[in-house]
Amino acid sequence: MFANIRIISYFCKQIGMKMSKTANIETDSVKAWLLAARPKTLAGAAVPVMIGASLAYVDVVQYEHGAFRWLAAVLCFLFAFIMQVDANFINDFFDFTNGADDSETRLGPRRACAQGWVKLDSMKRAIALTTCLACLVGLPLVWYGGLEMILIGLLCLVFCFLYTTHLSYLGLGDVLVLVFFGVVPVCISYYIQLHTCTWQVFLASLACGLVIDGLLIVNNFRDRDNDRAVGKNTLVVRIGDKASLALYLGVGVTACLTGLVFWLNGHVLAFVLPLLYLVLHVFTYLKIKRINQGKALNLCLGETARNIFVYGLTVAAGVLLG
């Protein structure tokens, strides 16, 4: 398993190196759209569905609640992926038009609109296309989960826009991550299979949301000075550096402690295996604390994404093996 993690880390670094070589990018080219889509963020979309589906699969098999609906699970993955890309496009467009993306002072990876890789009109059309595609992919889930899936889908779309345009400026981004990268995808991926949701699944969804929130925390920690300058009052800006570092460490520790619910529910490995994630998380925390500021924190951002993927894999494997 350690060898696999090194391999994942190596490829994450290689992708990051390739993405950084962006001197000559043609406007609206395939490479430009690939950069705008931010494929490395798809791990955050996959992990919640992976956990929810694995919990549902075990309960379907264990309690003989019919057959596991593989097509429904695939649709959940596709919807999550498309919504993540849609959110990335929306974030790219509105952060640029609102003046939050300054190519001169930006510390994070360069953004397509700010760099002129993608035209604003083209990005508008892409946002419309991905939004419609998400609706098209998500609509069949009504067959599996009932009409309430329409409400869930609409909430995902509405808050996808509200996050970048308003709520992230108010320091509410972390709450949205907890809800829409934890509670909603984990619980819905389970619900469409069994038409119910247990308190154990809900706690597992909270743990997942906490883990993924680490990505937003380190991202906002890196950008805290720029965000403060443009009036973007993220949670990191509001609580300060020391509290933000403590929060980053705390979300990982709390997620693993919440994972005790797996042990209590008979999935011992689903609690034990993610302790590997916790070790990696602590090492990344120490690196963030040492670097403190600047573009070097992008390395910690990549490590956090890797850690999230490790968490998802270990939880899903622990549930299925246990």
C-alpha positions as CSV (number, residue, x, y, z in Angstrom):
1,M,0.0,0.0,0.0
2,F,2.9,2.4,0.8
3,A,4.3,1.7,-2.7
4,N,0.9,2.6,-4.2
5,I,0.8,5.8,-2.3
6,R,4.3,6.7,-3.6
7,I,3.1,6.0,-7.1
8,I,0.0,8.2,-6.6
9,S,2.2,11.0,-5.2
10,Y,4.6,10.7,-8.1
11,F,1.9,11.0,-10.7
12,C,0.3,13.9,-8.9
13,K,3.7,15.7,-9.0
14,Q,4.2,14.8,-12.7
15,I,0.7,16.2,-13.5
16,G,1.5,19.3,-11.5
17,M,4.8,19.8,-13.4
18,K,3.1,19.4,-16.8
19,M,0.3,21.7,-15.8
20,S,2.9,24.4,-14.9
21,K,4.4,24.4,-18.4
22,T,1.8,26.8,-19.7
23,A,3.8,29.4,-21.5
24,N,2.4,28.8,-25.0
25,I,-1.3,27.9,-24.7
26,E,-3.6,28.6,-27.6
27,T,-6.9,30.3,-26.7
28,D,-9.8,27.9,-26.3
29,S,-7.5,24.9,-27.1
30,V,-7.9,21.5,-25.7
31,K,-5.0,22.1,-23.3
32,A,-6.6,25.4,-22.2
33,W,-9.9,23.6,-21.4
34,L,-8.1,20.8,-19.6
35,L,-6.4,23.4,-17.4
36,A,-9.8,25.1,-16.8
37,A,-11.5,21.8,-15.8
38,R,-8.8,21.1,-13.2
39,P,-8.8,17.3,-13.4
40,K,-6.9,16.9,-10.1
41,T,-10.0,18.2,-8.2
42,L,-12.0,15.2,-9.4
43,A,-10.7,13.1,-6.6
44,G,-12.7,15.3,-4.2
45,A,-15.8,14.5,-6.3
46,A,-15.1,10.8,-6.4
47,V,-14.4,10.0,-2.8
48,P,-17.8,10.8,-1.3
49,V,-19.6,8.7,-3.9
50,M,-17.1,6.0,-3.4
51,I,-17.8,5.8,0.3
52,G,-21.6,6.1,0.0
53,A,-21.7,3.4,-2.7
54,S,-19.5,1.0,-0.7
55,L,-21.6,1.4,2.4
56,A,-24.7,0.7,0.3
57,Y,-23.2,-2.3,-1.4
58,V,-22.3,-4.0,1.8
59,D,-25.8,-3.4,3.3
60,V,-27.5,-4.5,0.1
61,V,-25.6,-7.8,0.1
62,Q,-25.7,-8.3,3.9
63,Y,-29.4,-7.7,4.4
64,E,-30.4,-9.0,1.0
65,H,-32.2,-5.8,-0.1
66,G,-32.5,-6.9,-3.7
67,A,-29.6,-6.2,-6.1
68,F,-27.1,-3.4,-6.0
69,R,-28.0,-0.8,-8.7
70,W,-24.7,-0.4,-10.6
71,L,-26.1,2.1,-13.1
72,A,-27.4,4.3,-10.4
73,A,-23.9,4.3,-8.8
74,V,-22.3,5.2,-12.1
75,L,-24.7,8.0,-12.6
76,C,-23.8,9.4,-9.1
77,F,-20.2,9.3,-10.1
78,L,-20.8,11.1,-13.4
79,F,-23.0,13.7,-11.8
80,A,-20.4,14.4,-9.2
81,F,-17.6,14.7,-11.8
82,I,-19.6,17.0,-14.1
83,M,-20.7,19.2,-11.2
84,Q,-17.1,19.5,-10.1
85,V,-16.0,20.6,-13.5
86,D,-19.0,23.0,-13.6
87,A,-18.0,24.5,-10.3
88,N,-14.4,24.9,-11.5
89,F,-15.6,26.8,-14.6
90,I,-17.9,29.0,-12.5
91,N,-15.1,29.7,-10.1
92,D,-12.7,30.5,-12.9
93,F,-15.2,32.9,-14.6
94,F,-16.6,34.8,-11.6
95,D,-13.3,35.1,-9.6
96,F,-11.8,36.8,-12.7
97,T,-14.8,39.1,-13.3
98,N,-15.0,40.0,-9.6
99,G,-11.3,40.8,-9.5
100,A,-10.3,38.0,-7.1
101,D,-8.0,36.4,-9.7
102,D,-5.0,38.7,-10.2
103,S,-2.5,37.1,-12.5
104,E,0.3,39.3,-11.0
105,T,-0.2,38.4,-7.4
106,R,-1.9,34.9,-7.6
107,L,-0.1,32.2,-5.7
108,G,-2.1,29.2,-6.8
109,P,-2.2,27.5,-10.2
110,R,-3.0,29.9,-13.0
111,R,-6.7,30.3,-14.1
112,A,-7.9,30.1,-17.6
113,C,-9.9,33.3,-17.8
114,A,-7.3,35.4,-16.0
115,Q,-4.6,34.2,-18.3
116,G,-6.6,34.6,-21.5
117,W,-6.5,30.9,-22.3
118,V,-10.3,30.8,-22.5
119,K,-12.4,33.6,-23.7
120,L,-15.1,34.9,-21.4
121,D,-17.9,34.2,-23.9
122,S,-16.5,30.7,-24.4
123,M,-16.5,30.1,-20.6
124,K,-20.1,31.3,-20.3
125,R,-21.1,28.7,-23.0
126,A,-19.1,26.0,-21.2
127,I,-20.8,26.8,-17.9
128,A,-24.2,26.5,-19.6
129,L,-23.2,23.2,-21.3
130,T,-21.8,21.6,-18.1
131,T,-24.9,22.7,-16.1
132,C,-27.3,21.2,-18.7
133,L,-25.2,18.1,-18.9
134,A,-25.3,17.6,-15.1
135,C,-29.1,17.9,-15.3
136,L,-29.2,15.4,-18.1
137,V,-27.1,12.9,-16.2
138,G,-28.8,13.4,-12.9
139,L,-32.3,13.2,-14.1
140,P,-32.4,9.4,-14.4
141,L,-31.6,9.2,-10.6
142,V,-35.3,10.2,-10.1
143,W,-36.1,6.6,-11.2
144,Y,-34.0,5.2,-8.4
145,G,-34.4,7.8,-5.7
146,G,-37.8,9.4,-6.3
147,L,-38.8,13.0,-7.1
148,E,-36.8,14.3,-4.2
149,M,-33.7,13.8,-6.3
150,I,-34.9,16.8,-8.4
151,L,-34.8,19.0,-5.3
152,I,-31.3,17.7,-4.4
153,G,-30.1,18.3,-7.9
154,L,-31.4,21.9,-7.9
155,L,-29.8,22.6,-4.6
156,C,-26.5,21.4,-5.9
157,L,-26.8,23.7,-9.0
158,V,-27.9,26.7,-7.0
159,F,-25.2,26.5,-4.4
160,C,-22.6,25.7,-7.0
161,F,-23.2,29.3,-8.3
162,L,-23.7,30.9,-4.9
163,Y,-20.4,29.5,-3.5
164,T,-18.2,31.5,-5.9
165,T,-20.4,34.5,-6.3
166,H,-21.4,35.2,-2.7
167,L,-20.9,32.6,0.0
168,S,-17.1,32.1,-0.3
169,Y,-16.7,35.9,0.4
170,L,-18.7,35.5,3.6
171,G,-16.5,32.6,5.0
172,L,-19.2,30.0,4.4
173,G,-17.3,27.9,1.9
174,D,-16.2,25.4,4.6
175,V,-19.9,24.8,5.5
176,L,-20.8,24.2,1.9
177,V,-17.9,21.7,1.5
178,L,-19.1,19.8,4.6
179,V,-22.6,19.7,3.1
180,F,-22.0,19.2,-0.6
181,F,-18.8,17.1,-0.5
182,G,-19.9,15.2,2.6
183,V,-23.5,14.9,3.6
184,V,-25.2,15.1,0.2
185,P,-23.1,12.8,-2.0
186,V,-22.4,10.2,0.6
187,C,-26.0,10.0,1.9
188,I,-27.6,10.2,-1.6
189,S,-25.3,7.6,-3.0
190,Y,-26.5,5.3,-0.2
191,Y,-30.2,6.5,-0.4
192,I,-30.7,5.6,-4.0
193,Q,-29.8,2.0,-3.3
194,L,-31.8,1.4,-0.1
195,H,-34.3,4.3,0.1
196,T,-33.2,5.1,3.6
197,C,-30.2,6.7,5.4
198,T,-28.9,5.5,8.8
199,W,-27.2,7.6,11.4
200,Q,-24.0,5.7,10.8
201,V,-24.0,6.7,7.1
202,F,-24.7,10.3,8.2
203,L,-21.7,10.3,10.5
204,A,-19.6,8.8,7.8
205,S,-20.7,11.6,5.5
206,L,-19.6,14.2,8.0
207,A,-16.2,12.6,8.3
208,C,-15.9,12.6,4.6
209,G,-16.8,16.3,4.4
210,L,-14.3,17.2,7.1
211,V,-11.5,15.4,5.2
212,I,-12.3,17.2,2.0
213,D,-12.6,20.5,3.8
214,G,-8.8,20.3,4.4
215,L,-8.3,21.1,0.7
216,L,-10.2,24.3,1.0
217,I,-8.5,25.3,4.2
218,V,-4.9,24.9,2.8
219,N,-6.1,26.7,-0.4
220,N,-7.4,29.6,1.5
221,F,-4.4,29.6,3.9
222,R,-2.2,30.1,0.9
223,D,-4.4,32.9,-0.5
224,R,-5.1,34.6,2.8
225,D,-3.3,37.8,2.1
226,N,-4.7,38.2,-1.4
227,D,-8.2,37.3,-0.2
228,R,-8.0,39.9,2.6
229,A,-6.9,42.5,0.1
230,V,-9.9,42.0,-2.2
231,G,-12.4,41.7,0.7
232,K,-12.9,37.9,0.4
233,N,-13.4,37.0,4.1
234,T,-12.9,33.3,4.0
235,L,-12.9,31.4,7.3
236,V,-9.0,31.5,7.3
237,V,-9.1,35.3,6.9
238,R,-11.6,35.5,9.8
239,I,-9.9,33.3,12.3
240,G,-6.2,34.0,11.6
241,D,-3.1,31.9,10.9
242,K,-2.7,29.9,14.1
243,A,-6.4,28.9,14.3
244,S,-6.4,28.0,10.6
245,L,-3.4,25.6,11.1
246,A,-5.1,24.1,14.1
247,L,-8.3,23.7,12.1
248,Y,-6.5,21.9,9.2
249,L,-5.0,19.4,11.7
250,G,-8.3,19.2,13.5
251,V,-10.5,18.2,10.6
252,G,-8.3,15.2,9.8
253,V,-8.2,14.1,13.5
254,T,-11.9,14.6,14.0
255,A,-12.8,12.7,10.8
256,C,-10.8,9.7,11.9
257,L,-12.4,9.8,15.4
258,T,-15.8,10.0,13.8
259,G,-14.8,6.9,11.8
260,L,-15.3,5.0,15.1
261,V,-18.8,4.6,13.8
262,F,-17.5,2.1,11.3
263,W,-16.0,0.0,14.1
264,L,-19.3,0.2,16.1
265,N,-21.1,-0.9,13.0
266,G,-18.8,-3.9,12.5
267,H,-16.5,-2.4,9.8
268,V,-13.3,-2.5,11.9
269,L,-11.0,-2.2,8.9
270,A,-12.9,0.9,7.8
271,F,-11.7,2.6,11.0
272,V,-8.2,1.1,11.1
273,L,-7.1,1.5,7.5
274,P,-7.8,5.3,7.3
275,L,-5.3,5.8,10.1
276,L,-2.8,5.7,7.2
277,Y,-4.5,8.8,5.9
278,L,-4.1,10.5,9.3
279,V,-0.4,9.9,9.3
280,L,-0.1,11.5,5.9
281,H,-2.3,14.3,7.0
282,V,-0.1,15.1,10.0
283,F,3.0,15.2,7.9
284,T,1.3,17.6,5.5
285,Y,0.2,19.7,8.4
286,L,3.8,20.0,9.6
287,K,4.9,21.0,6.1
288,I,2.2,23.7,5.9
289,K,3.3,25.0,9.3
290,R,6.9,25.1,8.2
291,I,6.3,26.7,4.8
292,N,3.6,29.1,6.2
293,Q,3.1,31.2,3.0
294,G,3.9,31.6,-0.7
295,K,3.6,29.4,-3.8
296,A,5.4,26.5,-2.0
297,L,2.1,25.8,-0.3
298,N,0.9,24.5,-3.7
299,L,2.9,21.3,-2.9
300,C,0.8,21.0,0.3
301,L,-2.3,21.5,-1.7
302,G,-1.3,18.5,-4.0
303,E,-0.5,16.4,-0.9
304,T,-3.8,17.2,0.6
305,A,-5.6,16.0,-2.5
306,R,-3.5,12.8,-2.4
307,N,-4.4,12.3,1.3
308,I,-8.1,12.7,0.5
309,F,-7.9,10.1,-2.2
310,V,-6.1,7.8,0.2
311,Y,-8.8,8.3,2.8
312,G,-11.5,7.4,0.3
313,L,-9.7,4.3,-0.9
314,T,-9.0,3.1,2.6
315,V,-12.5,3.7,3.9
316,A,-14.1,2.0,0.9
317,A,-11.7,-0.9,1.1
318,G,-12.2,-1.3,4.8
319,V,-16.0,-1.4,4.4
320,L,-15.9,-3.9,1.5
321,L,-13.2,-6.2,3.1
322,G,-14.8,-6.0,6.6
